[in-house]
Structures are given as C-alpha cells and as structure tokens.
Amino acid sequence: MPAAAKTSLPDARPFIITRRFDAPRDRVWQANTECRHLMHWWGPKGFTMQHCTIDLRPGGLFHYGMRSPDGHTMWGKFIYREVVAPERLVFVVSFSDQAAGVTRHPMSPTWPLEVQSTTTFAEEAGGTALTISWAPINATPEERATFDAGHAGMTQGFTGTFDQLAAYLAQTAG
C-alpha cells in the first residue's frame, strides 16, 4: 500500500494525574530535577534509587537505577525535550539498561518503548500543583492498547510516588 494511502492509527488515551503539594513551586521543581533530592523519594514505594545522573537541558539525560525490595535492579531514563524552569518539563521516558540503552519494560513486553511526558508545576494556593501527562510515541497498536490498559496501575504507582514526594517535602521544609 502506498504511504499516502495508509490509515493513521488512533492515539492512545493520555494518562494524566495531578497532585497538590504544600511546598513552593521552586522546591517542588528542585525535588524533581536534582539527584540530591530524587535519591530520597523517586520511584515506586519500597524501591531505593541506587544511581542518578541528570543533565537538565533539551537533549540532556536523566538516567537512574532503582533496587526493588527483592533485590532486583531496574533502570530508566528520560531524554529532555523542553526545560522551562520552574514551570514545565517535556521528556521521553524509556526503560533502560545500565548503559542508558533503551530496553523493554521488565514485566510487560508490550509496553511502549517511548512515552512522552509533560510535567507542569503551577503555583496554587500557597503550594504547587504538579500535573503529569503521558502519551506513548512511536507505538504499535498493541503497545497503545497495553498503555491504555495500564492507567489504573499508573495511577496507583504515581500515587505512591507522590506520597513519598509529599513526605520528603515535609521533612525538608524550613
């Protein structure tokens, strides 16, 4: 079939989650963009970050490794597309290996290899509303369906991660 005659694939439903934090926007931004903060809260509950590097600029890399409660290490990376401090981050999220190569999700072989994340930090009533919007990019129909089916799990995962961020921000207030 000629390229012009191909039918476009429907987009996956974006995953969007918002949480308000009782901390100034600059502190929430720093907690999301500096390893010295991320090491204390980033990731699913029970995981500990073992490795973190950040080059916070368009084209730059956030590469991290986390250890699960049962001792397995999981790697991930972001490639930043847009950095507008302290308002907005746009980046491509991928699972990775120790060398920052793109890999498949360790528990879901049909998870999209790349997901674009737009994260906004808005001042709100003396605190900060952090909103994350995810959408798969360069994904097959099967990967898009897996992403759509994963929204409940992503909500659960981000809720736990946001709980950890809220606790960290409360501990470091002052």
KEVO-824626 format. One record per residue (C-alpha): x negated, y negated, z; residue number from 1; residue in one letter. Coordinates in nm, 2 decimals. Example, Ala and Ser with C-alpha at 12.3 -4.5 7.8 and 13.67 -1.06 7.14 Angstrom:
<rs>
<r xx="-1.23" yy="0.45" zz="0.78" pos="1" code="a"/>
<r xx="-1.37" yy="0.11" zz="0.71" pos="2" code="s"/>
</rs>
This chain:
<rs>
<r xx="0.00" yy="0.00" zz="0.00" pos="1" code="m"/>
<r xx="-0.15" yy="-0.34" zz="-0.09" pos="2" code="p"/>
<r xx="-0.25" yy="-0.56" zz="0.21" pos="3" code="a"/>
<r xx="0.02" yy="-0.82" zz="0.13" pos="4" code="a"/>
<r xx="0.29" yy="-0.56" zz="0.14" pos="5" code="a"/>
<r xx="0.21" yy="-0.42" zz="0.49" pos="6" code="k"/>
<r xx="0.47" yy="-0.47" zz="0.76" pos="7" code="t"/>
<r xx="0.35" yy="-0.66" zz="1.06" pos="8" code="s"/>
<r xx="0.36" yy="-0.48" zz="1.39" pos="9" code="l"/>
<r xx="0.57" yy="-0.62" zz="1.67" pos="10" code="p"/>
<r xx="0.38" yy="-0.78" zz="1.95" pos="11" code="d"/>
<r xx="0.37" yy="-0.61" zz="2.29" pos="12" code="a"/>
<r xx="0.57" yy="-0.79" zz="2.57" pos="13" code="r"/>
<r xx="0.32" yy="-1.01" zz="2.75" pos="14" code="p"/>
<r xx="0.26" yy="-0.93" zz="3.12" pos="15" code="f"/>
<r xx="0.30" yy="-1.24" zz="3.33" pos="16" code="i"/>
<r xx="0.25" yy="-1.28" zz="3.71" pos="17" code="i"/>
<r xx="0.24" yy="-1.59" zz="3.93" pos="18" code="t"/>
<r xx="0.13" yy="-1.63" zz="4.29" pos="19" code="r"/>
<r xx="0.11" yy="-1.94" zz="4.50" pos="20" code="r"/>
<r xx="-0.19" yy="-1.97" zz="4.73" pos="21" code="f"/>
<r xx="-0.23" yy="-2.20" zz="5.03" pos="22" code="d"/>
<r xx="-0.56" yy="-2.35" zz="4.91" pos="23" code="a"/>
<r xx="-0.66" yy="-2.64" zz="4.69" pos="24" code="p"/>
<r xx="-0.70" yy="-2.57" zz="4.32" pos="25" code="r"/>
<r xx="-1.08" yy="-2.62" zz="4.33" pos="26" code="d"/>
<r xx="-1.12" yy="-2.35" zz="4.59" pos="27" code="r"/>
<r xx="-0.89" yy="-2.10" zz="4.40" pos="28" code="v"/>
<r xx="-1.09" yy="-2.18" zz="4.08" pos="29" code="w"/>
<r xx="-1.42" yy="-2.11" zz="4.26" pos="30" code="q"/>
<r xx="-1.29" yy="-1.79" zz="4.41" pos="31" code="a"/>
<r xx="-1.21" yy="-1.67" zz="4.05" pos="32" code="n"/>
<r xx="-1.52" yy="-1.79" zz="3.88" pos="33" code="t"/>
<r xx="-1.82" yy="-1.74" zz="4.12" pos="34" code="e"/>
<r xx="-1.97" yy="-1.40" zz="4.21" pos="35" code="c"/>
<r xx="-2.04" yy="-1.51" zz="4.57" pos="36" code="r"/>
<r xx="-1.66" yy="-1.52" zz="4.61" pos="37" code="h"/>
<r xx="-1.54" yy="-1.25" zz="4.38" pos="38" code="l"/>
<r xx="-1.75" yy="-0.99" zz="4.56" pos="39" code="m"/>
<r xx="-1.52" yy="-1.03" zz="4.86" pos="40" code="h"/>
<r xx="-1.18" yy="-0.98" zz="4.70" pos="41" code="w"/>
<r xx="-1.17" yy="-0.89" zz="4.33" pos="42" code="w"/>
<r xx="-1.02" yy="-0.56" zz="4.23" pos="43" code="g"/>
<r xx="-0.76" yy="-0.30" zz="4.35" pos="44" code="p"/>
<r xx="-0.72" yy="-0.25" zz="4.72" pos="45" code="k"/>
<r xx="-0.98" yy="-0.01" zz="4.86" pos="46" code="g"/>
<r xx="-1.23" yy="-0.08" zz="4.58" pos="47" code="f"/>
<r xx="-1.56" yy="-0.27" zz="4.66" pos="48" code="t"/>
<r xx="-1.74" yy="-0.47" zz="4.40" pos="49" code="m"/>
<r xx="-2.10" yy="-0.34" zz="4.36" pos="50" code="q"/>
<r xx="-2.21" yy="-0.56" zz="4.06" pos="51" code="h"/>
<r xx="-2.12" yy="-0.90" zz="3.94" pos="52" code="c"/>
<r xx="-2.27" yy="-1.14" zz="3.68" pos="53" code="t"/>
<r xx="-2.09" yy="-1.44" zz="3.54" pos="54" code="i"/>
<r xx="-2.19" yy="-1.67" zz="3.25" pos="55" code="d"/>
<r xx="-1.89" yy="-1.91" zz="3.27" pos="56" code="l"/>
<r xx="-1.87" yy="-2.07" zz="2.92" pos="57" code="r"/>
<r xx="-1.70" yy="-1.99" zz="2.59" pos="58" code="p"/>
<r xx="-1.87" yy="-1.68" zz="2.47" pos="59" code="g"/>
<r xx="-2.00" yy="-1.60" zz="2.82" pos="60" code="g"/>
<r xx="-1.96" yy="-1.28" zz="3.01" pos="61" code="l"/>
<r xx="-1.82" yy="-1.17" zz="3.34" pos="62" code="f"/>
<r xx="-1.94" yy="-0.81" zz="3.40" pos="63" code="h"/>
<r xx="-1.86" yy="-0.62" zz="3.71" pos="64" code="y"/>
<r xx="-1.88" yy="-0.27" zz="3.86" pos="65" code="g"/>
<r xx="-1.65" yy="-0.15" zz="4.14" pos="66" code="m"/>
<r xx="-1.66" yy="0.16" zz="4.36" pos="67" code="r"/>
<r xx="-1.34" yy="0.34" zz="4.43" pos="68" code="s"/>
<r xx="-1.26" yy="0.48" zz="4.78" pos="69" code="p"/>
<r xx="-1.36" yy="0.83" zz="4.65" pos="70" code="d"/>
<r xx="-1.70" yy="0.70" zz="4.53" pos="71" code="g"/>
<r xx="-1.64" yy="0.66" zz="4.15" pos="72" code="h"/>
<r xx="-1.77" yy="0.35" zz="3.98" pos="73" code="t"/>
<r xx="-1.56" yy="0.16" zz="3.73" pos="74" code="m"/>
<r xx="-1.69" yy="-0.11" zz="3.50" pos="75" code="w"/>
<r xx="-1.51" yy="-0.40" zz="3.34" pos="76" code="g"/>
<r xx="-1.59" yy="-0.72" zz="3.15" pos="77" code="k"/>
<r xx="-1.44" yy="-1.05" zz="3.04" pos="78" code="f"/>
<r xx="-1.56" yy="-1.24" zz="2.74" pos="79" code="i"/>
<r xx="-1.46" yy="-1.61" zz="2.79" pos="80" code="y"/>
<r xx="-1.30" yy="-1.78" zz="2.51" pos="81" code="r"/>
<r xx="-1.19" yy="-2.10" zz="2.68" pos="82" code="e"/>
<r xx="-1.30" yy="-2.26" zz="3.01" pos="83" code="v"/>
<r xx="-1.13" yy="-2.58" zz="3.13" pos="84" code="v"/>
<r xx="-1.23" yy="-2.63" zz="3.50" pos="85" code="a"/>
<r xx="-1.03" yy="-2.61" zz="3.72" pos="86" code="p"/>
<r xx="-0.72" yy="-2.56" zz="3.51" pos="87" code="e"/>
<r xx="-0.74" yy="-2.28" zz="3.27" pos="88" code="r"/>
<r xx="-0.94" yy="-1.97" zz="3.16" pos="89" code="l"/>
<r xx="-0.88" yy="-1.77" zz="2.85" pos="90" code="v"/>
<r xx="-1.08" yy="-1.45" zz="2.81" pos="91" code="f"/>
<r xx="-1.07" yy="-1.10" zz="2.66" pos="92" code="v"/>
<r xx="-1.06" yy="-0.82" zz="2.92" pos="93" code="v"/>
<r xx="-1.20" yy="-0.47" zz="2.85" pos="94" code="s"/>
<r xx="-1.31" yy="-0.17" zz="3.05" pos="95" code="f"/>
<r xx="-1.69" yy="-0.13" zz="3.00" pos="96" code="s"/>
<r xx="-1.99" yy="0.07" zz="3.09" pos="97" code="d"/>
<r xx="-2.29" yy="-0.03" zz="3.29" pos="98" code="q"/>
<r xx="-2.45" yy="-0.20" zz="2.98" pos="99" code="a"/>
<r xx="-2.13" yy="-0.40" zz="2.92" pos="100" code="a"/>
<r xx="-2.02" yy="-0.20" zz="2.61" pos="101" code="g"/>
<r xx="-1.65" yy="-0.16" zz="2.56" pos="102" code="v"/>
<r xx="-1.50" yy="0.17" zz="2.68" pos="103" code="t"/>
<r xx="-1.16" yy="0.33" zz="2.72" pos="104" code="r"/>
<r xx="-0.96" yy="0.29" zz="3.04" pos="105" code="h"/>
<r xx="-1.09" yy="0.57" zz="3.26" pos="106" code="p"/>
<r xx="-0.74" yy="0.70" zz="3.33" pos="107" code="m"/>
<r xx="-0.54" yy="0.60" zz="3.02" pos="108" code="s"/>
<r xx="-0.69" yy="0.69" zz="2.68" pos="109" code="p"/>
<r xx="-0.42" yy="0.49" zz="2.50" pos="110" code="t"/>
<r xx="-0.47" yy="0.17" zz="2.70" pos="111" code="w"/>
<r xx="-0.56" yy="-0.12" zz="2.46" pos="112" code="p"/>
<r xx="-0.94" yy="-0.17" zz="2.43" pos="113" code="l"/>
<r xx="-0.89" yy="-0.55" zz="2.45" pos="114" code="e"/>
<r xx="-0.64" yy="-0.76" zz="2.64" pos="115" code="v"/>
<r xx="-0.63" yy="-1.14" zz="2.61" pos="116" code="q"/>
<r xx="-0.58" yy="-1.31" zz="2.95" pos="117" code="s"/>
<r xx="-0.47" yy="-1.67" zz="3.00" pos="118" code="t"/>
<r xx="-0.51" yy="-1.77" zz="3.36" pos="119" code="t"/>
<r xx="-0.39" yy="-2.11" zz="3.48" pos="120" code="t"/>
<r xx="-0.44" yy="-2.29" zz="3.81" pos="121" code="f"/>
<r xx="-0.17" yy="-2.55" zz="3.89" pos="122" code="a"/>
<r xx="-0.16" yy="-2.78" zz="4.19" pos="123" code="e"/>
<r xx="0.17" yy="-2.71" zz="4.37" pos="124" code="e"/>
<r xx="0.30" yy="-2.84" zz="4.70" pos="125" code="a"/>
<r xx="-0.04" yy="-2.87" zz="4.86" pos="126" code="g"/>
<r xx="-0.15" yy="-2.53" zz="4.73" pos="127" code="g"/>
<r xx="-0.22" yy="-2.36" zz="4.39" pos="128" code="t"/>
<r xx="0.00" yy="-2.16" zz="4.16" pos="129" code="a"/>
<r xx="-0.22" yy="-1.91" zz="3.98" pos="130" code="l"/>
<r xx="-0.05" yy="-1.76" zz="3.67" pos="131" code="t"/>
<r xx="-0.19" yy="-1.47" zz="3.47" pos="132" code="i"/>
<r xx="-0.06" yy="-1.38" zz="3.12" pos="133" code="s"/>
<r xx="-0.19" yy="-1.07" zz="2.95" pos="134" code="w"/>
<r xx="-0.13" yy="-0.95" zz="2.60" pos="135" code="a"/>
<r xx="-0.31" yy="-0.68" zz="2.40" pos="136" code="p"/>
<r xx="-0.51" yy="-0.78" zz="2.09" pos="137" code="i"/>
<r xx="-0.62" yy="-0.56" zz="1.80" pos="138" code="n"/>
<r xx="-0.40" yy="-0.29" zz="1.95" pos="139" code="a"/>
<r xx="-0.23" yy="0.01" zz="1.78" pos="140" code="t"/>
<r xx="0.14" yy="0.07" zz="1.82" pos="141" code="p"/>
<r xx="0.06" yy="0.34" zz="2.07" pos="142" code="e"/>
<r xx="-0.16" yy="0.11" zz="2.27" pos="143" code="e"/>
<r xx="0.10" yy="-0.16" zz="2.27" pos="144" code="r"/>
<r xx="0.36" yy="0.09" zz="2.40" pos="145" code="a"/>
<r xx="0.12" yy="0.20" zz="2.67" pos="146" code="t"/>
<r xx="0.07" yy="-0.16" zz="2.77" pos="147" code="f"/>
<r xx="0.44" yy="-0.23" zz="2.78" pos="148" code="d"/>
<r xx="0.50" yy="0.08" zz="2.99" pos="149" code="a"/>
<r xx="0.23" yy="-0.03" zz="3.23" pos="150" code="g"/>
<r xx="0.38" yy="-0.36" zz="3.35" pos="151" code="h"/>
<r xx="0.51" yy="-0.21" zz="3.68" pos="152" code="a"/>
<r xx="0.17" yy="-0.07" zz="3.76" pos="153" code="g"/>
<r xx="0.00" yy="-0.40" zz="3.67" pos="154" code="m"/>
<r xx="0.24" yy="-0.59" zz="3.90" pos="155" code="t"/>
<r xx="0.15" yy="-0.36" zz="4.18" pos="156" code="q"/>
<r xx="-0.22" yy="-0.39" zz="4.11" pos="157" code="g"/>
<r xx="-0.22" yy="-0.76" zz="4.09" pos="158" code="f"/>
<r xx="0.00" yy="-0.80" zz="4.40" pos="159" code="t"/>
<r xx="-0.27" yy="-0.61" zz="4.60" pos="160" code="g"/>
<r xx="-0.55" yy="-0.80" zz="4.44" pos="161" code="t"/>
<r xx="-0.37" yy="-1.13" zz="4.51" pos="162" code="f"/>
<r xx="-0.31" yy="-1.02" zz="4.87" pos="163" code="d"/>
<r xx="-0.69" yy="-0.98" zz="4.90" pos="164" code="q"/>
<r xx="-0.75" yy="-1.32" zz="4.75" pos="165" code="l"/>
<r xx="-0.50" yy="-1.48" zz="4.99" pos="166" code="a"/>
<r xx="-0.67" yy="-1.32" zz="5.29" pos="167" code="a"/>
<r xx="-1.01" yy="-1.43" zz="5.16" pos="168" code="y"/>
<r xx="-0.90" yy="-1.78" zz="5.11" pos="169" code="l"/>
<r xx="-0.75" yy="-1.79" zz="5.46" pos="170" code="a"/>
<r xx="-1.08" yy="-1.65" zz="5.61" pos="171" code="q"/>
<r xx="-1.29" yy="-1.91" zz="5.43" pos="172" code="t"/>
<r xx="-1.07" yy="-2.21" zz="5.49" pos="173" code="a"/>
<r xx="-1.22" yy="-2.51" zz="5.66" pos="174" code="g"/>
</rs>
